[in-house]
């Protein structure tokens, strides 16, 4: 059974991409070299490859910047669930809100995507209610102190 049907190879350093291609030359699959970072990002977000080999020298920072985060280094301190949530919303945005395509790119069933989105909305509603209740309780305590 082949590792993949289509493998993309990317490197900022031309010779490294050639070395990566040499490593997989015997594999029974199509191997293509990615021309630039934007094309690589498109292949990753579009789910167009089964497997991508990347020479990471100089690429890490560009990937972190591509996340659209103000402080990409903060991603390294976030819980996995929050990273997953942000990634799902990024993919949804890149598909123009098409949930079926987004689910395919994410490699999950459409129903799973709908359930995740529903859970995110429930979590947001609970957070809003909790914040409103906390504010109301603080206001009640403040009023009680001024009345006594």
C-alpha positions as CSV (number, residue, x, y, z in Angstrom):
1,X,0.0,0.0,0.0
2,X,1.5,3.3,-1.0
3,X,2.2,6.0,1.5
4,X,0.3,8.6,-0.6
5,X,-0.9,9.2,-4.1
6,X,0.5,12.7,-4.3
7,X,3.4,14.2,-2.3
8,X,4.5,17.8,-2.4
9,X,8.0,19.0,-1.5
10,X,8.8,22.5,-0.3
11,X,12.0,24.3,0.7
12,X,13.2,27.9,0.7
13,X,16.6,26.4,-0.2
14,X,16.4,24.8,-3.7
15,X,19.1,22.2,-3.0
16,X,17.1,20.9,0.0
17,X,14.0,20.4,-2.1
18,X,16.1,18.3,-4.5
19,X,17.4,16.2,-1.6
20,X,13.9,15.6,-0.3
21,X,12.8,14.6,-3.8
22,X,15.7,12.2,-4.0
23,X,14.6,10.6,-0.7
24,X,11.2,9.7,-2.0
25,X,12.0,9.0,-5.7
26,X,11.3,5.2,-5.3
27,X,7.8,5.7,-3.9
28,X,4.9,4.8,-6.3
29,X,3.3,8.2,-6.3
30,X,3.3,11.6,-7.9
31,X,5.9,14.0,-6.5
32,X,5.7,17.7,-7.2
33,X,7.8,20.6,-6.0
34,X,5.9,23.5,-4.5
35,X,7.1,26.8,-6.1
36,X,6.6,29.3,-3.2
37,X,5.2,29.7,0.3
38,X,1.8,31.0,-0.9
39,X,1.3,27.9,-3.0
40,X,2.4,25.7,-0.1
41,X,-0.2,27.4,2.1
42,X,-2.9,26.9,-0.5
43,X,-2.1,23.2,-0.8
44,X,-2.2,22.8,3.0
45,X,-5.5,24.8,3.4
46,X,-7.1,23.2,0.4
47,X,-6.3,19.7,1.4
48,X,-4.8,19.0,-2.1
49,X,-2.0,16.8,-1.0
50,X,-1.9,13.4,0.8
51,X,1.6,14.2,2.2
52,X,3.9,17.3,2.2
53,X,7.6,17.2,3.0
54,X,8.9,20.5,4.2
55,X,12.4,21.7,4.8
56,X,11.6,23.7,8.0
57,X,14.5,26.1,7.9
58,X,13.0,29.6,7.7
59,X,9.5,28.3,7.3
60,X,8.3,28.1,10.9
61,X,8.1,31.8,11.4
62,X,6.3,32.3,8.1
63,X,3.7,29.7,9.1
64,X,3.1,31.3,12.5
65,X,2.6,34.7,10.8
66,X,0.2,33.1,8.3
67,X,-2.1,32.2,11.1
68,X,-3.2,35.8,11.3
69,X,-2.6,36.0,15.0
70,X,-1.3,39.3,16.4
71,X,1.3,37.5,18.4
72,X,1.9,34.1,16.8
73,X,4.3,33.0,19.5
74,X,1.2,32.9,21.8
75,X,-0.1,30.0,19.8
76,X,2.5,27.9,21.6
77,X,0.9,28.5,25.0
78,X,-2.8,28.0,24.0
79,X,-4.7,24.8,24.8
80,X,-5.1,22.4,21.9
81,X,-8.9,22.8,21.9
82,X,-8.5,26.6,21.3
83,X,-6.0,26.0,18.5
84,X,-8.4,23.5,16.9
85,X,-11.3,26.0,17.2
86,X,-9.3,28.8,15.6
87,X,-8.1,26.5,12.8
88,X,-11.7,25.4,12.1
89,X,-12.8,29.0,11.8
90,X,-9.8,29.9,9.6
91,X,-10.6,27.0,7.2
92,X,-14.3,27.9,7.2
93,X,-13.3,31.5,6.3
94,X,-11.1,30.2,3.5
95,X,-14.0,28.2,2.0
96,X,-16.4,31.1,2.2
97,X,-18.4,29.4,4.9
98,X,-18.9,26.2,2.9
99,X,-19.1,23.6,5.7
100,X,-18.9,20.6,3.5
101,X,-15.7,21.7,1.8
102,X,-14.3,22.8,5.2
103,X,-15.0,19.4,6.7
104,X,-13.2,17.7,3.8
105,X,-10.2,20.0,4.2
106,X,-10.1,19.3,7.9
107,X,-10.4,15.6,7.4
108,X,-13.6,15.2,9.5
109,X,-17.2,14.3,8.8
110,X,-19.6,17.1,8.1
111,X,-21.7,16.1,11.1
112,X,-18.6,16.3,13.3
113,X,-17.9,19.8,12.0
114,X,-21.5,20.9,12.7
115,X,-21.3,19.4,16.2
116,X,-18.1,21.3,16.9
117,X,-19.6,24.6,15.7
118,X,-22.6,24.0,17.8
119,X,-20.5,23.3,20.9
120,X,-18.5,26.5,20.2
121,X,-21.8,28.5,20.1
122,X,-23.0,26.9,23.3
123,X,-19.7,27.7,25.0
124,X,-20.0,31.3,23.8
125,X,-23.6,31.6,25.1
126,X,-22.5,30.2,28.5
127,X,-19.6,32.6,28.7
128,X,-21.9,35.5,28.0
129,X,-24.4,34.3,30.6
130,X,-21.7,33.8,33.2
131,X,-20.3,37.3,32.5
132,X,-23.7,38.8,32.8
133,X,-24.5,37.0,36.0
134,X,-21.1,38.0,37.5
135,X,-21.7,41.6,36.6
136,X,-25.3,41.5,38.0
137,X,-23.9,39.9,41.3
138,X,-21.2,42.6,41.5
139,X,-23.8,45.3,41.0
140,X,-26.0,43.8,43.7
141,X,-23.1,43.7,46.2
142,X,-22.3,47.3,45.3
143,X,-25.9,48.4,45.9
144,X,-26.0,46.5,49.1
145,X,-22.9,48.2,50.4
146,X,-24.2,51.7,49.5
147,X,-27.6,51.0,51.2
148,X,-26.0,49.8,54.5
